[in-house]
Amino acid sequence: MSSPTKQEVGKPAIKLEPASQKPKRVSFEIGVVYRKGTRHFLAVTNKILISFKNSEVFEVRPNHRYESVRSISVEELCKRWGIALRGLDKITSSYLSPPIATLKTRPRGSRRRRAADEDAWRQLRTIRVHYSA
């Protein structure tokens, strides 16, 4: 007959429960129309869907996947929402076109290094020209 261990006497057995699963990150394909119920949404980013109600735009950031509708045309979508195609273009351009400030490129490296590289290139080029003559 074996004697009980400390864990058996003093503490109840620990139950291991499955780790809580993190909710899956929902991602949408930009430019695709999605549907939930009878309402249609347009994906403007991978997390934001837009729709129109009474000609007013509203954003949705869903936690669950919506059904994609690839058979609907842009004209039909605008008719369902009661807006003009130019209105849709104006709204979506704010999401799809980055601001001009982010398009400006910055030079890489330091100015001293660029100046030193340029000087080294100039010296190398003058040496090659001198020996070629």
C-alpha positions as CSV (number, residue, x, y, z in Angstrom):
1,M,0.0,0.0,0.0
2,S,1.5,3.3,-1.0
3,S,1.2,6.5,1.0
4,P,-0.6,9.5,-0.5
5,T,1.7,12.3,-1.8
6,K,1.5,15.9,-0.6
7,Q,-0.5,17.0,-3.7
8,E,-3.1,14.4,-3.2
9,V,-3.6,15.3,0.5
10,G,-3.3,19.1,0.6
11,K,-4.5,20.3,-2.8
12,P,-7.2,19.2,-5.2
13,A,-6.0,18.1,-8.6
14,I,-5.4,20.9,-11.1
15,K,-7.7,20.8,-14.2
16,L,-6.0,21.9,-17.4
17,E,-8.4,23.8,-19.6
18,P,-7.6,24.6,-23.2
19,A,-6.0,28.0,-23.7
20,S,-8.4,30.6,-24.8
21,Q,-8.1,31.1,-28.5
22,K,-7.5,34.6,-29.7
23,P,-10.1,35.8,-32.2
24,K,-8.9,35.5,-35.7
25,R,-8.0,38.7,-37.4
26,V,-10.5,39.3,-40.2
27,S,-8.9,40.6,-43.4
28,F,-10.8,41.8,-46.5
29,E,-9.7,42.1,-50.1
30,I,-9.6,45.7,-51.1
31,G,-12.1,46.6,-53.8
32,V,-14.3,43.5,-53.3
33,V,-18.0,43.8,-52.4
34,Y,-19.1,42.0,-49.3
35,R,-22.6,41.2,-48.1
36,K,-24.2,40.7,-44.7
37,G,-27.9,40.0,-45.0
38,T,-29.3,42.4,-47.5
39,R,-26.7,45.2,-47.0
40,H,-23.7,45.5,-49.3
41,F,-20.2,46.8,-48.3
42,L,-17.2,47.8,-50.2
43,A,-13.7,46.9,-48.8
44,V,-11.5,50.1,-48.9
45,T,-8.8,48.7,-46.6
46,N,-8.1,45.2,-45.3
47,K,-10.1,46.0,-42.1
48,I,-12.6,48.7,-43.1
49,L,-15.7,48.3,-45.1
50,I,-17.9,51.2,-46.2
51,S,-21.6,51.3,-47.1
52,F,-24.1,54.1,-47.7
53,K,-27.4,54.7,-45.9
54,N,-29.5,57.7,-47.0
55,S,-26.6,58.9,-49.2
56,E,-24.4,59.0,-46.1
57,V,-21.3,56.9,-45.9
58,F,-20.5,54.9,-42.9
59,E,-17.6,52.6,-42.0
60,V,-17.7,49.2,-40.5
61,R,-14.9,47.3,-38.9
62,P,-16.3,43.7,-38.7
63,N,-15.0,41.0,-36.4
64,H,-16.5,38.2,-38.5
65,R,-16.1,37.4,-42.1
66,Y,-18.7,38.6,-44.5
67,E,-19.8,36.8,-47.7
68,S,-18.1,38.1,-50.8
69,V,-20.1,39.1,-53.8
70,R,-18.0,39.1,-57.0
71,S,-20.9,39.1,-59.5
72,I,-22.1,42.7,-58.7
73,S,-20.9,45.6,-60.9
74,V,-19.9,49.0,-59.6
75,E,-22.8,50.7,-61.4
76,E,-25.3,48.2,-59.8
77,L,-23.8,48.9,-56.4
78,C,-24.1,52.6,-56.8
79,K,-27.8,52.2,-57.8
80,R,-28.4,50.1,-54.7
81,W,-26.8,52.8,-52.5
82,G,-28.5,55.6,-54.4
83,I,-25.3,57.5,-55.1
84,A,-23.5,58.7,-58.3
85,L,-20.4,56.9,-59.5
86,R,-18.4,60.1,-59.0
87,G,-19.5,60.2,-55.4
88,L,-18.2,56.7,-54.8
89,D,-14.9,57.7,-56.5
90,K,-14.6,60.8,-54.3
91,I,-15.2,58.8,-51.1
92,T,-12.9,55.8,-52.0
93,S,-10.1,58.1,-53.1
94,S,-9.6,59.2,-49.5
95,Y,-8.9,55.6,-48.6
96,L,-7.1,54.3,-51.6
97,S,-4.9,57.3,-52.5
98,P,-2.1,58.0,-50.0
99,P,-1.4,61.6,-48.9
100,I,1.2,63.4,-51.0
101,A,3.4,63.9,-47.9
102,T,4.0,60.1,-47.7
103,L,5.0,59.9,-51.4
104,K,8.0,62.1,-51.0
105,T,11.2,60.1,-50.9
106,R,14.0,60.8,-48.5
107,P,17.6,60.3,-49.3
108,R,19.2,57.4,-47.6
109,G,22.5,57.8,-45.7
110,S,24.2,60.8,-44.4
111,R,25.3,63.9,-46.4
112,R,28.9,63.4,-45.4
113,R,29.0,59.9,-46.8
114,R,27.3,61.1,-50.1
115,A,29.9,63.9,-50.4
116,A,32.8,61.5,-49.6
117,D,31.4,58.9,-52.2
118,E,31.1,61.7,-54.8
119,D,34.6,62.9,-54.1
120,A,36.0,59.4,-54.4
121,W,34.2,58.9,-57.7
122,R,35.5,62.1,-59.0
123,Q,39.1,61.2,-58.1
124,L,38.8,57.7,-59.6
125,R,37.3,59.2,-62.8
126,T,40.1,61.7,-63.1
127,I,42.7,59.0,-62.6
128,R,41.2,56.9,-65.4
129,V,41.0,59.8,-67.7
130,H,44.7,60.7,-67.0
131,Y,45.9,57.1,-67.8
132,S,43.8,56.7,-70.9
133,A,45.3,59.7,-72.7
